[in-house]
Amino acid sequence: MEWQFIVALVIAIPIILFPAAFVWYLNIGGIYAAIREARARRAAHEKEVREAVKAK
């Protein structure tokens, strides 16, 4: 390979991969937030059920 082609690859690969990695990061962050919210809702629901059982 000629050196110009190698330089072009070295410049182009990060330009292509950075947006893809950024979108991947946003997707993983959204999934993590959704799981965390679901766990919090489940814990709150279980707490309400336990309190309702104690009240009876």
mmCIF entry with sequence, helices, sheets and N, C-alpha, C, O atoms, coordinates in Angstrom:
data_MODEL
# 
_entry.id   MODEL 
# 
_entity.id                         1 
_entity.type                       polymer 
_entity.pdbx_number_of_molecules   1 
# 
_entity_poly.entity_id                      1 
_entity_poly.type                           'polypeptide(L)' 
_entity_poly.nstd_linkage                   no 
_entity_poly.nstd_monomer                   no 
_entity_poly.pdbx_seq_one_letter_code       MEWQFIVALVIAIPIILFPAAFVWYLNIGGIYAAIREARARRAAHEKEVREAVKAK 
_entity_poly.pdbx_seq_one_letter_code_can   MEWQFIVALVIAIPIILFPAAFVWYLNIGGIYAAIREARARRAAHEKEVREAVKAK 
_entity_poly.pdbx_strand_id                 A 
# 
loop_
_entity_poly_seq.entity_id 
_entity_poly_seq.num 
_entity_poly_seq.mon_id 
_entity_poly_seq.hetero 
1 1  MET n 
1 2  GLU n 
1 3  TRP n 
1 4  GLN n 
1 5  PHE n 
1 6  ILE n 
1 7  VAL n 
1 8  ALA n 
1 9  LEU n 
1 10 VAL n 
1 11 ILE n 
1 12 ALA n 
1 13 ILE n 
1 14 PRO n 
1 15 ILE n 
1 16 ILE n 
1 17 LEU n 
1 18 PHE n 
1 19 PRO n 
1 20 ALA n 
1 21 ALA n 
1 22 PHE n 
1 23 VAL n 
1 24 TRP n 
1 25 TYR n 
1 26 LEU n 
1 27 ASN n 
1 28 ILE n 
1 29 GLY n 
1 30 GLY n 
1 31 ILE n 
1 32 TYR n 
1 33 ALA n 
1 34 ALA n 
1 35 ILE n 
1 36 ARG n 
1 37 GLU n 
1 38 ALA n 
1 39 ARG n 
1 40 ALA n 
1 41 ARG n 
1 42 ARG n 
1 43 ALA n 
1 44 ALA n 
1 45 HIS n 
1 46 GLU n 
1 47 LYS n 
1 48 GLU n 
1 49 VAL n 
1 50 ARG n 
1 51 GLU n 
1 52 ALA n 
1 53 VAL n 
1 54 LYS n 
1 55 ALA n 
1 56 LYS n 
# 
_struct_asym.id          A 
_struct_asym.entity_id   1 
# 
_struct_conf.conf_type_id            HELX_P 
_struct_conf.id                      HELX_P1 
_struct_conf.pdbx_PDB_helix_id       AA1 
_struct_conf.beg_label_comp_id       TRP 
_struct_conf.beg_label_asym_id       A 
_struct_conf.beg_label_seq_id        3 
_struct_conf.pdbx_beg_PDB_ins_code   ? 
_struct_conf.end_label_comp_id       ALA 
_struct_conf.end_label_asym_id       A 
_struct_conf.end_label_seq_id        55 
_struct_conf.pdbx_end_PDB_ins_code   ? 
_struct_conf.beg_auth_comp_id        TRP 
_struct_conf.beg_auth_asym_id        A 
_struct_conf.beg_auth_seq_id         3 
_struct_conf.end_auth_comp_id        ALA 
_struct_conf.end_auth_asym_id        A 
_struct_conf.end_auth_seq_id         55 
_struct_conf.pdbx_PDB_helix_class    1 
_struct_conf.details                 ? 
_struct_conf.pdbx_PDB_helix_length   53 
# 
_struct_conf_type.id          HELX_P 
_struct_conf_type.criteria    ? 
_struct_conf_type.reference   ? 
# 
loop_
_atom_site.group_PDB 
_atom_site.id 
_atom_site.type_symbol 
_atom_site.label_atom_id 
_atom_site.label_alt_id 
_atom_site.label_comp_id 
_atom_site.label_asym_id 
_atom_site.label_entity_id 
_atom_site.label_seq_id 
_atom_site.pdbx_PDB_ins_code 
_atom_site.Cartn_x 
_atom_site.Cartn_y 
_atom_site.Cartn_z 
_atom_site.occupancy 
_atom_site.B_iso_or_equiv 
_atom_site.pdbx_formal_charge 
_atom_site.auth_seq_id 
_atom_site.auth_comp_id 
_atom_site.auth_asym_id 
_atom_site.auth_atom_id 
_atom_site.pdbx_PDB_model_num 
ATOM 1   N N  . MET A 1 1  ? 0.842   -1.185 0.000  1.00 0.00 ? 1  MET A N  1 
ATOM 2   C CA . MET A 1 1  ? 0.000   0.000  0.000  1.00 0.00 ? 1  MET A CA 1 
ATOM 3   C C  . MET A 1 1  ? 0.885   1.245  0.000  1.00 0.00 ? 1  MET A C  1 
ATOM 4   O O  . MET A 1 1  ? 1.985   1.263  0.552  1.00 0.00 ? 1  MET A O  1 
ATOM 5   N N  . GLU A 1 2  ? 0.371   2.248  -0.623 1.00 0.00 ? 2  GLU A N  1 
ATOM 6   C CA . GLU A 1 2  ? 1.110   3.505  -0.639 1.00 0.00 ? 2  GLU A CA 1 
ATOM 7   C C  . GLU A 1 2  ? 0.839   4.258  0.654  1.00 0.00 ? 2  GLU A C  1 
ATOM 8   O O  . GLU A 1 2  ? -0.185  4.049  1.303  1.00 0.00 ? 2  GLU A O  1 
ATOM 9   N N  . TRP A 1 3  ? 1.753   5.124  1.017  1.00 0.00 ? 3  TRP A N  1 
ATOM 10  C CA . TRP A 1 3  ? 1.648   5.817  2.292  1.00 0.00 ? 3  TRP A CA 1 
ATOM 11  C C  . TRP A 1 3  ? 0.456   6.767  2.323  1.00 0.00 ? 3  TRP A C  1 
ATOM 12  O O  . TRP A 1 3  ? -0.097  7.020  3.394  1.00 0.00 ? 3  TRP A O  1 
ATOM 13  N N  . GLN A 1 4  ? 0.049   7.301  1.166  1.00 0.00 ? 4  GLN A N  1 
ATOM 14  C CA . GLN A 1 4  ? -1.103  8.209  1.147  1.00 0.00 ? 4  GLN A CA 1 
ATOM 15  C C  . GLN A 1 4  ? -2.382  7.460  1.534  1.00 0.00 ? 4  GLN A C  1 
ATOM 16  O O  . GLN A 1 4  ? -3.238  7.997  2.237  1.00 0.00 ? 4  GLN A O  1 
ATOM 17  N N  . PHE A 1 5  ? -2.495  6.244  1.077  1.00 0.00 ? 5  PHE A N  1 
ATOM 18  C CA . PHE A 1 5  ? -3.668  5.438  1.400  1.00 0.00 ? 5  PHE A CA 1 
ATOM 19  C C  . PHE A 1 5  ? -3.707  5.115  2.888  1.00 0.00 ? 5  PHE A C  1 
ATOM 20  O O  . PHE A 1 5  ? -4.773  5.150  3.504  1.00 0.00 ? 5  PHE A O  1 
ATOM 21  N N  . ILE A 1 6  ? -2.565  4.805  3.462  1.00 0.00 ? 6  ILE A N  1 
ATOM 22  C CA . ILE A 1 6  ? -2.488  4.508  4.893  1.00 0.00 ? 6  ILE A CA 1 
ATOM 23  C C  . ILE A 1 6  ? -2.845  5.741  5.710  1.00 0.00 ? 6  ILE A C  1 
ATOM 24  O O  . ILE A 1 6  ? -3.566  5.639  6.702  1.00 0.00 ? 6  ILE A O  1 
ATOM 25  N N  . VAL A 1 7  ? -2.346  6.904  5.304  1.00 0.00 ? 7  VAL A N  1 
ATOM 26  C CA . VAL A 1 7  ? -2.686  8.150  6.004  1.00 0.00 ? 7  VAL A CA 1 
ATOM 27  C C  . VAL A 1 7  ? -4.180  8.421  5.893  1.00 0.00 ? 7  VAL A C  1 
ATOM 28  O O  . VAL A 1 7  ? -4.807  8.835  6.869  1.00 0.00 ? 7  VAL A O  1 
ATOM 29  N N  . ALA A 1 8  ? -4.755  8.195  4.723  1.00 0.00 ? 8  ALA A N  1 
ATOM 30  C CA . ALA A 1 8  ? -6.194  8.397  4.548  1.00 0.00 ? 8  ALA A CA 1 
ATOM 31  C C  . ALA A 1 8  ? -6.989  7.469  5.465  1.00 0.00 ? 8  ALA A C  1 
ATOM 32  O O  . ALA A 1 8  ? -7.988  7.889  6.050  1.00 0.00 ? 8  ALA A O  1 
ATOM 33  N N  . LEU A 1 9  ? -6.561  6.223  5.597  1.00 0.00 ? 9  LEU A N  1 
ATOM 34  C CA . LEU A 1 9  ? -7.239  5.291  6.503  1.00 0.00 ? 9  LEU A CA 1 
ATOM 35  C C  . LEU A 1 9  ? -7.115  5.735  7.954  1.00 0.00 ? 9  LEU A C  1 
ATOM 36  O O  . LEU A 1 9  ? -8.085  5.681  8.711  1.00 0.00 ? 9  LEU A O  1 
ATOM 37  N N  . VAL A 1 10 ? -5.925  6.173  8.338  1.00 0.00 ? 10 VAL A N  1 
ATOM 38  C CA . VAL A 1 10 ? -5.702  6.612  9.720  1.00 0.00 ? 10 VAL A CA 1 
ATOM 39  C C  . VAL A 1 10 ? -6.581  7.809  10.046 1.00 0.00 ? 10 VAL A C  1 
ATOM 40  O O  . VAL A 1 10 ? -7.029  7.954  11.183 1.00 0.00 ? 10 VAL A O  1 
ATOM 41  N N  . ILE A 1 11 ? -6.829  8.655  9.081  1.00 0.00 ? 11 ILE A N  1 
ATOM 42  C CA . ILE A 1 11 ? -7.685  9.827  9.313  1.00 0.00 ? 11 ILE A CA 1 
ATOM 43  C C  . ILE A 1 11 ? -9.165  9.451  9.235  1.00 0.00 ? 11 ILE A C  1 
ATOM 44  O O  . ILE A 1 11 ? -9.967  9.946  10.027 1.00 0.00 ? 11 ILE A O  1 
ATOM 45  N N  . ALA A 1 12 ? -9.535  8.589  8.296  1.00 0.00 ? 12 ALA A N  1 
ATOM 46  C CA . ALA A 1 12 ? -10.947 8.285  8.062  1.00 0.00 ? 12 ALA A CA 1 
ATOM 47  C C  . ALA A 1 12 ? -11.547 7.351  9.110  1.00 0.00 ? 12 ALA A C  1 
ATOM 48  O O  . ALA A 1 12 ? -12.714 7.506  9.471  1.00 0.00 ? 12 ALA A O  1 
ATOM 49  N N  . ILE A 1 13 ? -10.789 6.404  9.595  1.00 0.00 ? 13 ILE A N  1 
ATOM 50  C CA . ILE A 1 13 ? -11.345 5.418  10.534 1.00 0.00 ? 13 ILE A CA 1 
ATOM 51  C C  . ILE A 1 13 ? -11.873 6.070  11.810 1.00 0.00 ? 13 ILE A C  1 
ATOM 52  O O  . ILE A 1 13 ? -12.998 5.759  12.200 1.00 0.00 ? 13 ILE A O  1 
ATOM 53  N N  . PRO A 1 14 ? -11.133 6.958  12.488 1.00 0.00 ? 14 PRO A N  1 
ATOM 54  C CA . PRO A 1 14 ? -11.717 7.595  13.677 1.00 0.00 ? 14 PRO A CA 1 
ATOM 55  C C  . PRO A 1 14 ? -12.925 8.470  13.365 1.00 0.00 ? 14 PRO A C  1 
ATOM 56  O O  . PRO A 1 14 ? -13.852 8.566  14.169 1.00 0.00 ? 14 PRO A O  1 
ATOM 57  N N  . ILE A 1 15 ? -12.914 9.109  12.189 1.00 0.00 ? 15 ILE A N  1 
ATOM 58  C CA . ILE A 1 15 ? -14.052 9.949  11.811 1.00 0.00 ? 15 ILE A CA 1 
ATOM 59  C C  . ILE A 1 15 ? -15.301 9.095  11.633 1.00 0.00 ? 15 ILE A C  1 
ATOM 60  O O  . ILE A 1 15 ? -16.402 9.540  11.957 1.00 0.00 ? 15 ILE A O  1 
ATOM 61  N N  . ILE A 1 16 ? -15.148 7.893  11.129 1.00 0.00 ? 16 ILE A N  1 
ATOM 62  C CA . ILE A 1 16 ? -16.288 6.992  10.939 1.00 0.00 ? 16 ILE A CA 1 
ATOM 63  C C  . ILE A 1 16 ? -16.692 6.334  12.258 1.00 0.00 ? 16 ILE A C  1 
ATOM 64  O O  . ILE A 1 16 ? -17.883 6.205  12.542 1.00 0.00 ? 16 ILE A O  1 
ATOM 65  N N  . LEU A 1 17 ? -15.729 5.924  13.054 1.00 0.00 ? 17 LEU A N  1 
ATOM 66  C CA . LEU A 1 17 ? -16.033 5.168  14.270 1.00 0.00 ? 17 LEU A CA 1 
ATOM 67  C C  . LEU A 1 17 ? -16.530 6.034  15.421 1.00 0.00 ? 17 LEU A C  1 
ATOM 68  O O  . LEU A 1 17 ? -17.314 5.550  16.238 1.00 0.00 ? 17 LEU A O  1 
ATOM 69  N N  . PHE A 1 18 ? -16.109 7.293  15.520 1.00 0.00 ? 18 PHE A N  1 
ATOM 70  C CA . PHE A 1 18 ? -16.536 8.123  16.650 1.00 0.00 ? 18 PHE A CA 1 
ATOM 71  C C  . PHE A 1 18 ? -18.047 8.294  16.703 1.00 0.00 ? 18 PHE A C  1 
ATOM 72  O O  . PHE A 1 18 ? -18.629 8.079  17.767 1.00 0.00 ? 18 PHE A O  1 
ATOM 73  N N  . PRO A 1 19 ? -18.720 8.672  15.608 1.00 0.00 ? 19 PRO A N  1 
ATOM 74  C CA . PRO A 1 19 ? -20.186 8.786  15.694 1.00 0.00 ? 19 PRO A CA 1 
ATOM 75  C C  . PRO A 1 19 ? -20.867 7.458  16.026 1.00 0.00 ? 19 PRO A C  1 
ATOM 76  O O  . PRO A 1 19 ? -21.850 7.431  16.767 1.00 0.00 ? 19 PRO A O  1 
ATOM 77  N N  . ALA A 1 20 ? -20.350 6.368  15.484 1.00 0.00 ? 20 ALA A N  1 
ATOM 78  C CA . ALA A 1 20 ? -20.949 5.062  15.785 1.00 0.00 ? 20 ALA A CA 1 
ATOM 79  C C  . ALA A 1 20 ? -20.788 4.726  17.263 1.00 0.00 ? 20 ALA A C  1 
ATOM 80  O O  . ALA A 1 20 ? -21.721 4.227  17.891 1.00 0.00 ? 20 ALA A O  1 
ATOM 81  N N  . ALA A 1 21 ? -19.622 4.994  17.815 1.00 0.00 ? 21 ALA A N  1 
ATOM 82  C CA . ALA A 1 21 ? -19.388 4.730  19.240 1.00 0.00 ? 21 ALA A CA 1 
ATOM 83  C C  . ALA A 1 21 ? -20.253 5.644  20.103 1.00 0.00 ? 21 ALA A C  1 
ATOM 84  O O  . ALA A 1 21 ? -20.734 5.224  21.156 1.00 0.00 ? 21 ALA A O  1 
ATOM 85  N N  . PHE A 1 22 ? -20.454 6.877  19.674 1.00 0.00 ? 22 PHE A N  1 
ATOM 86  C CA . PHE A 1 22 ? -21.270 7.817  20.438 1.00 0.00 ? 22 PHE A CA 1 
ATOM 87  C C  . PHE A 1 22 ? -22.729 7.363  20.469 1.00 0.00 ? 22 PHE A C  1 
ATOM 88  O O  . PHE A 1 22 ? -23.367 7.404  21.521 1.00 0.00 ? 22 PHE A O  1 
ATOM 89  N N  . VAL A 1 23 ? -23.252 6.938  19.340 1.00 0.00 ? 23 VAL A N  1 
ATOM 90  C CA . VAL A 1 23 ? -24.634 6.440  19.290 1.00 0.00 ? 23 VAL A CA 1 
ATOM 91  C C  . VAL A 1 23 ? -24.768 5.183  20.138 1.00 0.00 ? 23 VAL A C  1 
ATOM 92  O O  . VAL A 1 23 ? -25.768 5.013  20.835 1.00 0.00 ? 23 VAL A O  1 
ATOM 93  N N  . TRP A 1 24 ? -23.778 4.304  20.088 1.00 0.00 ? 24 TRP A N  1 
ATOM 94  C CA . TRP A 1 24 ? -23.786 3.093  20.908 1.00 0.00 ? 24 TRP A CA 1 
ATOM 95  C C  . TRP A 1 24 ? -23.818 3.463  22.390 1.00 0.00 ? 24 TRP A C  1 
ATOM 96  O O  . TRP A 1 24 ? -24.555 2.861  23.170 1.00 0.00 ? 24 TRP A O  1 
ATOM 97  N N  . TYR A 1 25 ? -23.018 4.451  22.769 1.00 0.00 ? 25 TYR A N  1 
ATOM 98  C CA . TYR A 1 25 ? -22.975 4.911  24.159 1.00 0.00 ? 25 TYR A CA 1 
ATOM 99  C C  . TYR A 1 25 ? -24.336 5.447  24.589 1.00 0.00 ? 25 TYR A C  1 
ATOM 100 O O  . TYR A 1 25 ? -24.794 5.155  25.693 1.00 0.00 ? 25 TYR A O  1 
ATOM 101 N N  . LEU A 1 26 ? -24.985 6.227  23.729 1.00 0.00 ? 26 LEU A N  1 
ATOM 102 C CA . LEU A 1 26 ? -26.308 6.760  24.068 1.00 0.00 ? 26 LEU A CA 1 
ATOM 103 C C  . LEU A 1 26 ? -27.330 5.636  24.218 1.00 0.00 ? 26 LEU A C  1 
ATOM 104 O O  . LEU A 1 26 ? -28.158 5.677  25.128 1.00 0.00 ? 26 LEU A O  1 
ATOM 105 N N  . ASN A 1 27 ? -27.285 4.648  23.351 1.00 0.00 ? 27 ASN A N  1 
ATOM 106 C CA . ASN A 1 27 ? -28.222 3.522  23.450 1.00 0.00 ? 27 ASN A CA 1 
ATOM 107 C C  . ASN A 1 27 ? -28.018 2.738  24.737 1.00 0.00 ? 27 ASN A C  1 
ATOM 108 O O  . ASN A 1 27 ? -28.989 2.403  25.416 1.00 0.00 ? 27 ASN A O  1 
ATOM 109 N N  . ILE A 1 28 ? -26.790 2.445  25.077 1.00 0.00 ? 28 ILE A N  1 
ATOM 110 C CA . ILE A 1 28 ? -26.499 1.703  26.308 1.00 0.00 ? 28 ILE A CA 1 
ATOM 111 C C  . ILE A 1 28 ? -26.938 2.520  27.523 1.00 0.00 ? 28 ILE A C  1 
ATOM 112 O O  . ILE A 1 28 ? -27.475 1.965  28.482 1.00 0.00 ? 28 ILE A O  1 
ATOM 113 N N  . GLY A 1 29 ? -26.714 3.825  27.488 1.00 0.00 ? 29 GLY A N  1 
ATOM 114 C CA . GLY A 1 29 ? -27.146 4.688  28.592 1.00 0.00 ? 29 GLY A CA 1 
ATOM 115 C C  . GLY A 1 29 ? -28.656 4.681  28.757 1.00 0.00 ? 29 GLY A C  1 
ATOM 116 O O  . GLY A 1 29 ? -29.159 4.660  29.881 1.00 0.00 ? 29 GLY A O  1 
ATOM 117 N N  . GLY A 1 30 ? -29.380 4.699  27.650 1.00 0.00 ? 30 GLY A N  1 
ATOM 118 C CA . GLY A 1 30 ? -30.838 4.657  27.708 1.00 0.00 ? 30 GLY A CA 1 
ATOM 119 C C  . GLY A 1 30 ? -31.354 3.334  28.240 1.00 0.00 ? 30 GLY A C  1 
ATOM 120 O O  . GLY A 1 30 ? -32.299 3.302  29.028 1.00 0.00 ? 30 GLY A O  1 
ATOM 121 N N  . ILE A 1 31 ? -30.743 2.254  27.815 1.00 0.00 ? 31 ILE A N  1 
ATOM 122 C CA . ILE A 1 31 ? -31.138 0.931  28.308 1.00 0.00 ? 31 ILE A CA 1 
ATOM 123 C C  . ILE A 1 31 ? -30.875 0.835  29.802 1.00 0.00 ? 31 ILE A C  1 
ATOM 124 O O  . ILE A 1 31 ? -31.710 0.329  30.551 1.00 0.00 ? 31 ILE A O  1 
ATOM 125 N N  . TYR A 1 32 ? -29.719 1.319  30.238 1.00 0.00 ? 32 TYR A N  1 
ATOM 126 C CA . TYR A 1 32 ? -29.376 1.284  31.661 1.00 0.00 ? 32 TYR A CA 1 
ATOM 127 C C  . TYR A 1 32 ? -30.372 2.110  32.478 1.00 0.00 ? 32 TYR A C  1 
ATOM 128 O O  . TYR A 1 32 ? -30.800 1.675  33.548 1.00 0.00 ? 32 TYR A O  1 
ATOM 129 N N  . ALA A 1 33 ? -30.744 3.290  31.991 1.00 0.00 ? 33 ALA A N  1 
ATOM 130 C CA . ALA A 1 33 ? -31.705 4.130  32.706 1.00 0.00 ? 33 ALA A CA 1 
ATOM 131 C C  . ALA A 1 33 ? -33.073 3.450  32.783 1.00 0.00 ? 33 ALA A C  1 
ATOM 132 O O  . ALA A 1 33 ? -33.735 3.515  33.819 1.00 0.00 ? 33 ALA A O  1 
ATOM 133 N N  . ALA A 1 34 ? -33.497 2.807  31.714 1.00 0.00 ? 34 ALA A N  1 
ATOM 134 C CA . ALA A 1 34 ? -34.790 2.121  31.715 1.00 0.00 ? 34 ALA A CA 1 
ATOM 135 C C  . ALA A 1 34 ? -34.793 0.962  32.701 1.00 0.00 ? 34 ALA A C  1 
ATOM 136 O O  . ALA A 1 34 ? -35.779 0.752  33.407 1.00 0.00 ? 34 ALA A O  1 
ATOM 137 N N  . ILE A 1 35 ? -33.711 0.215  32.755 1.00 0.00 ? 35 ILE A N  1 
ATOM 138 C CA . ILE A 1 35 ? -33.621 -0.898 33.708 1.00 0.00 ? 35 ILE A CA 1 
ATOM 139 C C  . ILE A 1 35 ? -33.639 -0.373 35.131 1.00 0.00 ? 35 ILE A C  1 
ATOM 140 O O  . ILE A 1 35 ? -34.302 -0.945 35.996 1.00 0.00 ? 35 ILE A O  1 
ATOM 141 N N  . ARG A 1 36 ? -32.919 0.705  35.380 1.00 0.00 ? 36 ARG A N  1 
ATOM 142 C CA . ARG A 1 36 ? -32.871 1.287  36.722 1.00 0.00 ? 36 ARG A CA 1 
ATOM 143 C C  . ARG A 1 36 ? -34.250 1.785  37.152 1.00 0.00 ? 36 ARG A C  1 
ATOM 144 O O  . ARG A 1 36 ? -34.650 1.589  38.299 1.00 0.00 ? 36 ARG A O  1 
ATOM 145 N N  . GLU A 1 37 ? -34.980 2.429  36.236 1.00 0.00 ? 37 GLU A N  1 
ATOM 146 C CA . GLU A 1 37 ? -36.332 2.897  36.555 1.00 0.00 ? 37 GLU A CA 1 
ATOM 147 C C  . GLU A 1 37 ? -37.272 1.723  36.820 1.00 0.00 ? 37 GLU A C  1 
ATOM 148 O O  . GLU A 1 37 ? -38.097 1.781  37.731 1.00 0.00 ? 37 GLU A O  1 
ATOM 149 N N  . ALA A 1 38 ? -37.149 0.668  36.035 1.00 0.00 ? 38 ALA A N  1 
ATOM 150 C CA . ALA A 1 38 ? -38.010 -0.502 36.235 1.00 0.00 ? 38 ALA A CA 1 
ATOM 151 C C  . ALA A 1 38 ? -37.742 -1.144 37.587 1.00 0.00 ? 38 ALA A C  1 
ATOM 152 O O  . ALA A 1 38 ? -38.675 -1.562 38.273 1.00 0.00 ? 38 ALA A O  1 
ATOM 153 N N  . ARG A 1 39 ? -36.476 -1.223 37.972 1.00 0.00 ? 39 ARG A N  1 
ATOM 154 C CA . ARG A 1 39 ? -36.147 -1.778 39.293 1.00 0.00 ? 39 ARG A CA 1 
ATOM 155 C C  . ARG A 1 39 ? -36.721 -0.910 40.402 1.00 0.00 ? 39 ARG A C  1 
ATOM 156 O O  . ARG A 1 39 ? -37.236 -1.431 41.392 1.00 0.00 ? 39 ARG A O  1 
ATOM 157 N N  . ALA A 1 40 ? -36.640 0.407  40.247 1.00 0.00 ? 40 ALA A N  1 
ATOM 158 C CA . ALA A 1 40 ? -37.176 1.307  41.268 1.00 0.00 ? 40 ALA A CA 1 
ATOM 159 C C  . ALA A 1 40 ? -38.694 1.158  41.370 1.00 0.00 ? 40 ALA A C  1 
ATOM 160 O O  . ALA A 1 40 ? -39.242 1.130  42.472 1.00 0.00 ? 40 ALA A O  1 
ATOM 161 N N  . ARG A 1 41 ? -39.374 1.062  40.223 1.00 0.00 ? 41 ARG A N  1 
ATOM 162 C CA . ARG A 1 41 ? -40.826 0.872  40.247 1.00 0.00 ? 41 ARG A CA 1 
ATOM 163 C C  . ARG A 1 41 ? -41.201 -0.454 40.890 1.00 0.00 ? 41 ARG A C  1 
ATOM 164 O O  . ARG A 1 41 ? -42.154 -0.527 41.667 1.00 0.00 ? 41 ARG A O  1 
ATOM 165 N N  . ARG A 1 42 ? -40.455 -1.497 40.568 1.00 0.00 ? 42 ARG A N  1 
ATOM 166 C CA . ARG A 1 42 ? -40.738 -2.817 41.144 1.00 0.00 ? 42 ARG A CA 1 
ATOM 167 C C  . ARG A 1 42 ? -40.533 -2.792 42.656 1.00 0.00 ? 42 ARG A C  1 
ATOM 168 O O  . ARG A 1 42 ? -41.334 -3.359 43.399 1.00 0.00 ? 42 ARG A O  1 
ATOM 169 N N  . ALA A 1 43 ? -39.469 -2.141 43.113 1.00 0.00 ? 43 ALA A N  1 
ATOM 170 C CA . ALA A 1 43 ? -39.203 -2.061 44.548 1.00 0.00 ? 43 ALA A CA 1 
ATOM 171 C C  . ALA A 1 43 ? -40.293 -1.263 45.257 1.00 0.00 ? 43 ALA A C  1 
ATOM 172 O O  . ALA A 1 43 ? -40.725 -1.631 46.349 1.00 0.00 ? 43 ALA A O  1 
ATOM 173 N N  . ALA A 1 44 ? -40.740 -0.166 44.636 1.00 0.00 ? 44 ALA A N  1 
ATOM 174 C CA . ALA A 1 44 ? -41.803 0.632  45.239 1.00 0.00 ? 44 ALA A CA 1 
ATOM 175 C C  . ALA A 1 44 ? -43.102 -0.167 45.300 1.00 0.00 ? 44 ALA A C  1 
ATOM 176 O O  . ALA A 1 44 ? -43.828 -0.100 46.292 1.00 0.00 ? 44 ALA A O  1 
ATOM 177 N N  . HIS A 1 45 ? -43.394 -0.912 44.257 1.00 0.00 ? 45 HIS A N  1 
ATOM 178 C CA . HIS A 1 45 ? -44.613 -1.723 44.238 1.00 0.00 ? 45 HIS A CA 1 
ATOM 179 C C  . HIS A 1 45 ? -44.553 -2.809 45.306 1.00 0.00 ? 45 HIS A C  1 
ATOM 180 O O  . HIS A 1 45 ? -45.536 -3.040 46.010 1.00 0.00 ? 45 HIS A O  1 
ATOM 181 N N  . GLU A 1 46 ? -43.418 -3.472 45.433 1.00 0.00 ? 46 GLU A N  1 
ATOM 182 C CA . GLU A 1 46 ? -43.279 -4.512 46.455 1.00 0.00 ? 46 GLU A CA 1 
ATOM 183 C C  . GLU A 1 46 ? -43.394 -3.925 47.858 1.00 0.00 ? 46 GLU A C  1 
ATOM 184 O O  . GLU A 1 46 ? -43.946 -4.561 48.755 1.00 0.00 ? 46 GLU A O  1 
ATOM 185 N N  . LYS A 1 47 ? -42.880 -2.728 48.046 1.00 0.00 ? 47 LYS A N  1 
ATOM 186 C CA . LYS A 1 47 ? -42.984 -2.068 49.350 1.00 0.00 ? 47 LYS A CA 1 
ATOM 187 C C  . LYS A 1 47 ? -44.446 -1.757 49.670 1.00 0.00 ? 47 LYS A C  1 
ATOM 188 O O  . LYS A 1 47 ? -44.890 -1.944 50.803 1.00 0.00 ? 47 LYS A O  1 
ATOM 189 N N  . GLU A 1 48 ? -45.197 -1.280 48.668 1.00 0.00 ? 48 GLU A N  1 
ATOM 190 C CA . GLU A 1 48 ? -46.619 -1.005 48.874 1.00 0.00 ? 48 GLU A CA 1 
ATOM 191 C C  . GLU A 1 48 ? -47.369 -2.284 49.229 1.00 0.00 ? 48 GLU A C  1 
ATOM 192 O O  . GLU A 1 48 ? -48.237 -2.273 50.102 1.00 0.00 ? 48 GLU A O  1 
ATOM 193 N N  . VAL A 1 49 ? -47.045 -3.369 48.566 1.00 0.00 ? 49 VAL A N  1 
ATOM 194 C CA . VAL A 1 49 ? -47.721 -4.644 48.834 1.00 0.00 ? 49 VAL A CA 1 
ATOM 195 C C  . VAL A 1 49 ? -47.416 -5.099 50.254 1.00 0.00 ? 49 VAL A C  1 
ATOM 196 O O  . VAL A 1 49 ? -48.315 -5.543 50.969 1.00 0.00 ? 49 VAL A O  1 
ATOM 197 N N  . ARG A 1 50 ? -46.152 -4.993 50.672 1.00 0.00 ? 50 ARG A N  1 
ATOM 198 C CA . ARG A 1 50 ? -45.791 -5.399 52.036 1.00 0.00 ? 50 ARG A CA 1 
ATOM 199 C C  . ARG A 1 50 ? -46.520 -4.547 53.074 1.00 0.00 ? 50 ARG A C  1 
ATOM 200 O O  . ARG A 1 50 ? -46.990 -5.068 54.085 1.00 0.00 ? 50 ARG A O  1 
ATOM 201 N N  . GLU A 1 51 ? -46.616 -3.237 52.827 1.00 0.00 ? 51 GLU A N  1 
ATOM 202 C CA . GLU A 1 51 ? -47.307 -2.354 53.777 1.00 0.00 ? 51 GLU A CA 1 
ATOM 203 C C  . GLU A 1 51 ? -48.797 -2.657 53.815 1.00 0.00 ? 51 GLU A C  1 
ATOM 204 O O  . GLU A 1 51 ? -49.422 -2.583 54.874 1.00 0.00 ? 51 GLU A O  1 
ATOM 205 N N  . ALA A 1 52 ? -49.370 -2.999 52.660 1.00 0.00 ? 52 ALA A N  1 
ATOM 206 C CA . ALA A 1 52 ? -50.794 -3.332 52.618 1.00 0.00 ? 52 ALA A CA 1 
ATOM 207 C C  . ALA A 1 52 ? -51.060 -4.628 53.376 1.00 0.00 ? 52 ALA A C  1 
ATOM 208 O O  . ALA A 1 52 ? -52.086 -4.754 54.045 1.00 0.00 ? 52 ALA A O  1 
ATOM 209 N N  . VAL A 1 53 ? -50.153 -5.583 53.279 1.00 0.00 ? 53 VAL A N  1 
ATOM 210 C CA . VAL A 1 53 ? -50.317 -6.850 53.994 1.00 0.00 ? 53 VAL A CA 1 
ATOM 211 C C  . VAL A 1 53 ? -50.189 -6.611 55.495 1.00 0.00 ? 53 VAL A C  1 
ATOM 212 O O  . VAL A 1 53 ? -50.935 -7.205 56.273 1.00 0.00 ? 53 VAL A O  1 
ATOM 213 N N  . LYS A 1 54 ? -49.264 -5.758 55.916 1.00 0.00 ? 54 LYS A N  1 
ATOM 214 C CA . LYS A 1 54 ? -49.101 -5.453 57.340 1.00 0.00 ? 54 LYS A CA 1 
ATOM 215 C C  . LYS A 1 54 ? -50.317 -4.732 57.897 1.00 0.00 ? 54 LYS A C  1 
ATOM 216 O O  . LYS A 1 54 ? -50.679 -4.939 59.055 1.00 0.00 ? 54 LYS A O  1 
ATOM 217 N N  . ALA A 1 55 ? -50.955 -3.886 57.090 1.00 0.00 ? 55 ALA A N  1 
ATOM 218 C CA . ALA A 1 55 ? -52.096 -3.103 57.551 1.00 0.00 ? 55 ALA A CA 1 
ATOM 219 C C  . ALA A 1 55 ? -53.321 -3.985 57.789 1.00 0.00 ? 55 ALA A C  1 
ATOM 220 O O  . ALA A 1 55 ? -54.190 -3.621 58.580 1.00 0.00 ? 55 ALA A O  1 
ATOM 221 N N  . LYS A 1 56 ? -53.407 -5.112 57.135 1.00 0.00 ? 56 LYS A N  1 
ATOM 222 C CA . LYS A 1 56 ? -54.591 -5.978 57.280 1.00 0.00 ? 56 LYS A CA 1 
ATOM 223 C C  . LYS A 1 56 ? -54.589 -6.724 58.553 1.00 0.00 ? 56 LYS A C  1 
ATOM 224 O O  . LYS A 1 56 ? -55.514 -7.491 58.821 1.00 0.00 ? 56 LYS A O  1 
# 
